[in-house]
């Protein structure tokens, strides 16, 4: 079906069809004519060309989301779903482009004229300048420390929350279970900085940092090192690192939390199934995702979404491991 078919069915010119579908305020279209065109569109199943609209307007209703090579996590998936849903309700469509193979923006740009570009990682200067030269709004480095202003979720607060909880339980010699995967560096560094800053603020020694991969052997080695250093509680980068530490403590016959307390992050469903059940920092990702969507809508010249998700983005779920 084409606009010509719609015009023929509605008994109007093709230009009138275009004026109605593009909601041209500078054209005087009667309500009866407008209704006839829209009824014909519905009856014939006509779908306007998004590419053509994009060329006419200079941009589309696409929010181009550039995703670096990062591991899939529960919080990230919740973040992406919420972002897509909130923007979709305002007529914007998220297109996620994974960029680990190279940005290739020069090849992409002739085909996509986005309303906003959202980069979860930091763009290099050349790519950022190329986007800005087109007049398209850019929200850069969402996962980095500079991106906190866009969505309000400060990853340093995660480490701070873990340390303050453990200190309140009477622990003064703390460890930090870092992650080995370099793809997590953007977030991992911020969480560790938060933990270190909390220790300084509380007058505690800096946490003993030990890298841990997702294996029982690595958990066993890390727990052994902390035990030798007099560490009595550990803040883990995430729940999977924390579960590796619980495995290591069991292998060494250490009581948790009596001899070693452990706090994770993400509050995965499996955290409640561990023995002992894992204390974890839950991330309510819909809160920062809605905040980011609000910023994007403002950049695209659209009104803010109605309402916002209740509660803080971070919540400590206390269980048996601490």
TAWO-V68464 format. One record per backbone hydrogen bond with DSSP energy under -1.0 kcal/mol. CO is the residue of the C=O (numbers start at 1). NH is the residue of the N-H. E is the energy in kcal/mol with one decimal. If there is no record, write none. Layout:
BEGIN
CO_NH_E + CO_NH_E
END
This chain:
BEGIN
2_6_-1.7 + 3_7_-2.6 + 4_8_-2.3 + 5_9_-2.3 + 6_10_-2.2 + 7_11_-1.1 + 7_12_-2.2 + 13_17_-1.7 + 14_18_-2.0 + 15_19_-2.5 + 16_20_-2.5 + 17_21_-2.6 + 18_22_-2.0 + 19_24_-2.3 + 20_23_-1.2 + 24_27_-1.2 + 27_29_-1.0 + 30_34_-2.5 + 31_35_-2.5 + 32_36_-2.1 + 33_37_-2.3 + 34_38_-2.3 + 35_39_-2.4 + 36_40_-1.9 + 37_41_-2.4 + 38_42_-2.2 + 39_43_-2.6 + 40_44_-2.5 + 41_45_-1.2 + 41_46_-1.7 + 49_53_-2.2 + 50_54_-2.4 + 51_55_-2.0 + 52_56_-2.2 + 53_57_-2.6 + 54_58_-1.6 + 61_93_-2.8 + 62_115_-2.7 + 62_116_-1.1 + 63_95_-2.4 + 64_118_-3.2 + 65_97_-3.1 + 66_120_-2.6 + 67_99_-3.0 + 68_70_-1.5 + 73_77_-2.2 + 74_78_-2.2 + 75_79_-2.3 + 76_80_-2.5 + 77_81_-2.4 + 78_82_-2.3 + 79_83_-2.4 + 80_84_-2.4 + 81_85_-2.4 + 82_86_-2.9 + 83_87_-2.2 + 84_88_-2.2 + 85_89_-1.9 + 87_90_-1.1 + 87_92_-2.6 + 88_91_-1.7 + 93_63_-3.0 + 95_65_-3.0 + 97_67_-2.9 + 99_102_-2.1 + 104_108_-1.6 + 105_109_-2.7 + 108_111_-1.8 + 108_112_-1.5 + 113_60_-4.9 + 116_64_-2.1 + 117_139_-2.8 + 118_66_-3.1 + 119_142_-2.3 + 120_143_-2.5 + 121_141_-1.6 + 124_128_-2.4 + 125_129_-2.4 + 126_130_-2.0 + 127_131_-2.0 + 128_132_-2.3 + 129_133_-2.2 + 131_136_-1.1 + 132_135_-1.5 + 137_117_-2.7 + 139_119_-2.9 + 144_147_-1.6 + 147_150_-1.2 + 148_152_-3.6 + 154_157_-1.6 + 155_158_-1.1 + 155_159_-1.0 + 156_160_-2.0 + 157_161_-2.5 + 158_162_-2.1 + 159_163_-2.3 + 160_164_-2.4 + 161_165_-1.8 + 162_166_-2.2 + 163_167_-2.8 + 164_168_-1.9 + 166_171_-1.9 + 167_170_-1.8 + 173_232_-2.3 + 174_208_-2.3 + 175_235_-2.4 + 176_178_-1.1 + 176_210_-2.3 + 177_237_-2.4 + 178_212_-2.3 + 181_184_-1.8 + 182_185_-1.6 + 184_188_-3.2 + 185_189_-2.2 + 187_191_-2.2 + 188_192_-2.3 + 189_193_-2.2 + 190_194_-2.1 + 191_195_-1.9 + 192_196_-2.7 + 193_197_-2.6 + 194_198_-2.0 + 195_199_-2.0 + 196_200_-2.1 + 197_201_-2.5 + 198_202_-1.9 + 199_204_-3.0 + 200_203_-1.1 + 208_176_-2.5 + 210_178_-1.6 + 213_215_-1.7 + 215_219_-2.0 + 216_220_-2.6 + 217_221_-2.3 + 218_222_-2.4 + 219_223_-2.4 + 220_224_-2.0 + 221_225_-2.0 + 222_226_-2.4 + 223_227_-2.5 + 224_228_-2.0 + 225_229_-1.3 + 226_231_-2.6 + 227_230_-1.3 + 232_261_-2.3 + 233_175_-2.5 + 234_263_-2.0 + 235_177_-2.6 + 238_242_-2.1 + 239_243_-2.6 + 240_244_-1.8 + 241_245_-1.7 + 242_246_-2.2 + 243_247_-2.0 + 244_248_-2.0 + 245_249_-2.6 + 246_250_-2.1 + 247_251_-2.1 + 248_252_-1.5 + 249_254_-2.8 + 250_253_-1.1 + 255_259_-2.7 + 255_260_-1.6 + 261_234_-2.7 + 263_236_-3.1 + 264_281_-1.4 + 265_239_-2.0 + 268_271_-1.9 + 271_278_-2.8 + 277_321_-1.9 + 279_264_-2.9 + 280_317_-3.2 + 281_266_-3.3 + 282_315_-2.0 + 283_285_-1.6 + 284_287_-1.7 + 285_289_-2.1 + 286_290_-2.0 + 287_291_-1.8 + 288_292_-2.5 + 289_293_-2.4 + 290_294_-2.1 + 291_295_-1.7 + 292_296_-2.4 + 293_297_-2.6 + 294_298_-1.8 + 295_299_-2.1 + 296_300_-1.9 + 297_302_-3.5 + 298_301_-1.2 + 313_284_-3.5 + 315_282_-3.2 + 317_280_-2.1 + 319_322_-1.2 + 321_262_-2.2
END
